[in-house]
Amino acid sequence: MLARKIQSIVINRLKAFPAVTLPGPRQCGKTTFAQLLGGIYFDLEQDPDKVSLDLRWDSLMAQSELVILDEAQEWPDLFKRLRGAIDKDRRGTRPNPERLAVGQESGYFL
């Protein structure tokens, strides 16, 4: 029941905002929950995923499919890049993007 309520809240926020964060303590189910939403998944603790995301950034940010950025706290410049993508969205160049940043609670992430 709680999982369905949270899922509904996150989906509604993804539709309303260009990016949503899902912070939480270690091992509380953030990754499992995010993967259930579908979309393109990147684990930023994994170097191949970081490289792939970096190389595909512009094309990923230009589409409307959900992009899940797990362990977001592992890429310090991620939020700067997201702000740039959001600024482009506001100029009307991108169709309803959905981005979910998932990570551990920390001063940096929050």
C-alpha positions in Angstrom: 0.0 0.0 0.0 2.7 2.5 1.0 4.8 1.6 -2.1 1.8 2.3 -4.4 1.2 5.7 -2.7 4.9 6.6 -3.0 4.9 5.5 -6.6 1.9 7.7 -7.4 3.5 10.7 -5.7 6.8 10.2 -7.6 5.0 9.7 -11.0 3.0 12.9 -10.4 6.1 14.8 -9.5 7.9 13.6 -12.6 5.0 14.9 -14.7 5.0 18.2 -12.9 8.8 18.9 -12.6 11.7 18.5 -15.0 13.7 16.6 -12.3 12.9 14.8 -9.1 15.2 13.6 -6.4 14.6 10.5 -4.3 17.0 10.6 -1.3 17.0 8.1 1.5 19.2 6.0 3.8 21.3 3.1 2.6 19.5 -0.1 1.8 15.9 1.3 2.1 14.8 0.2 -1.4 15.4 3.4 -3.5 17.1 1.5 -6.4 14.5 -1.2 -6.5 11.7 1.3 -6.5 13.3 3.5 -9.2 13.9 0.4 -11.4 10.2 -0.5 -11.1 9.4 2.8 -12.8 11.1 1.7 -16.0 13.1 4.1 -18.1 16.8 4.3 -18.9 18.9 3.4 -15.8 22.4 4.5 -14.9 24.3 3.4 -11.7 26.8 6.2 -11.2 28.9 4.0 -8.9 29.8 2.1 -12.0 32.4 3.7 -14.3 30.9 2.2 -17.5 27.6 3.8 -16.6 29.2 7.1 -15.9 31.0 7.1 -19.2 27.9 6.0 -21.1 25.8 8.8 -19.5 28.5 11.4 -20.2 28.7 10.3 -23.9 24.9 10.2 -24.3 24.0 13.2 -22.1 22.7 15.5 -24.9 20.6 12.9 -26.6 19.2 11.5 -23.3 18.3 15.0 -22.1 16.6 15.8 -25.4 14.1 12.9 -25.1 11.0 12.4 -23.0 11.7 8.9 -21.7 12.5 8.7 -18.0 16.2 8.8 -17.1 17.1 7.3 -13.7 20.4 8.5 -12.2 21.1 6.1 -9.3 23.8 6.9 -6.7 23.6 10.5 -7.8 25.9 11.6 -5.0 28.8 9.8 -6.8 28.9 12.4 -9.6 29.5 15.8 -8.0 28.8 17.8 -11.2 25.6 16.0 -11.9 23.3 18.7 -10.5 25.1 21.4 -12.4 24.5 19.5 -15.6 20.9 18.9 -14.7 20.3 22.6 -14.1 21.7 23.3 -17.6 19.3 20.7 -19.1 16.4 22.1 -17.2 17.2 25.7 -18.4 17.1 24.3 -22.0 13.7 22.7 -21.2 12.3 26.0 -20.0 13.2 27.5 -23.4 10.8 25.0 -24.9 13.4 22.9 -26.8 12.6 19.5 -25.1 9.3 17.5 -24.8 8.2 16.8 -21.2 11.5 15.3 -19.9 11.5 13.0 -16.9 14.6 12.7 -14.8 14.9 10.9 -11.4 18.0 11.3 -9.3 18.4 8.7 -6.6 20.9 8.8 -3.9 21.8 8.5 -0.2 20.9 11.3 2.1 23.8 13.7 2.5 24.4 17.4 2.8 25.6 17.4 -0.8 22.6 15.5 -2.2 20.0 17.5 -0.4 
